[in-house]
Structure formats: C-alpha cells, structure tokens
Amino acid sequence: MKTPKDPSQTYLRFLNLVSAIRGLPAFPALDALEERILNGLAATWATGTKVTVLEAMELTLNTSPTTVHRRLKSLRQKGLIELREDEVDSRIKYVMPTEIAKTYFDKMGQCLDMAARG
C-alpha cells in the first residue's frame, strides 16, 4: 500500500523546479509584482475572457493602478504581454499573452505535474 504524499514536500519540490525555470535565459526575470500581475492575467485568460488595460490595472489588490500600469509596460518590454486594439473602438486596448508567456505558463504547469508525481 502506498503512503500518502506529504503536500508540503510536493510544494517544496514545485518551488525548486520553478526556481530552476526562472533561471533559464529563455524567460526574463520578473519581480514579485510582475509575477503576481501575470498570474492574475493568466487566470482571467484561462476563462477565455479578454482583459482591457483598465481591467488589468484593477486585478491586483492593494496596488495602485499607476504602479500596475508601470509593471504592465515592463511586462510588455520583456515580451510577455502585448496590447491589441479593439476592432470597433481603438481607444480600448486588450492585454494579451505572447508566445513567450504561453511557453512560460506551459513550463510552470510542467513543474506542477513533476512535483505532484514526486
């Protein structure tokens, strides 16, 4: 009979794997707020919902919209997000993931799978 896995060990394996991924040259370094914003965007994108810049600025609680906007610019410069104009109203810009971001999320998912398998 298999003994149940210790969830704390699974989590620690996940953190170690993620640390290795973050060190790869294929992905730009992110500060804690950039990572939190990117994860919040990813959770919304996963539902199939488009996110406007204004909506993105409200995703992160306890952070001023100006600070979030600066980090969105940084994520764009790092190649993780892009802005696309609305087809009807050019004043509306949507925050979209780039291929680099999609690859980053894929690698994070692989880390989770590997950590869970032990």
Protein Blocks (a to p, Z undefined) as FASTA:
>chain_A
ZZdddfklmmmmmmmmmmmmmmpmkbccddfklmmmmmmmmmmmmnopacdfklmmmmpg
hiafklmmmmmmmmmmnopaccdddfklmmbccddddfklmmmmmmmmmmmmmmmnZZ
